[in-house]
Amino acid sequence: MITQIYEIQTPAEASAAIAAGVDHIGSVVVSQDKWKVPSIRETIRLVARTAAKSSLILLYNQQDLVCESLAYYQPDMVHLCENLVDGRFDVSMDVRCRRLVELQQRIRTDFPKIEIMRTIPIPDAMNLAEFPFLELAKIFEPVSDYFLTDTLLQANAGSGVQPVDGFVGITGKTCDWAAARELVQSSRIPVILAGGLSCENVYEGIRSVRPAGVDSCTLTNAIDGGGIPIRFQKDFKKVAKFVAEARRAATDFLL
């Protein structure tokens, strides 16, 4: 059972996460204008000296800049999490996704040692029969090493406002676990369950979905005085409990 934790931005945080038993140490580059972040590069270098793996989200997707960024950071994995639907069903999914498929093909050619994780968005509230998450998985499976299910906030007939415009994630809300399990059962590559997972519900999420791994960001962060998670500030007691619960579930269900 892979455990993956995001918003680990410094070597000290990476060391704490690894000590807690985290397998995938996730960092986020938030700006294409200031994309060289030495502390993140040092974090990835520290992870490279351990049994854990580094995973890097870039909140931009221009091909040349992505490749320049990967050359600079040299992570074990790059995690691509664009909003693949954005409320539009007027063109085919193949056409909508072509540019991103081409990006992943280029990454595979230019950086054969870097694995690719692709988020497959699953809505929090929509008729899943109308949502093409399995079609999206079929499109991206040949150019991906992992899938990650994450929560797409939905309005009445399409995409709502996401926490990061154009991308999926950090909602703190669970996706439809039945849909996530359907993706797990149909996929030929490992699927990591994400979206609103915490140390309180990860055991049940694993029991319901049977994924290859689980991911947490928002709900393993520290909280402010109003009970709101604080971006880029982890609570490592929560992280350690999350890992322990994931391992307990893997043992109980013989995964």
Secondary structure, DSSP 8 states (H G I E B T S, - for coil): -EEEE----SHHHHHHHHHTT-SEEEEEE--SSS---HHHHHHHHHHHTSSSEEEEEES---HHHHHHHHHHH--SEEEE-B-S-TT--SS-HHHHHHHHHHHHHHHHHH-TTSEEEEEEEEESSS-GGG--HHHHHHHHGGG-SEEEEEEE-B-SSSB---SSTTB---------HHHHHHHHHH-SS-EEE-SS--TTTHHHHHHHH--SEEEESGGGEEE-TTS-EEEEEE-HHHHHHHHHHHHHHHHHTT-
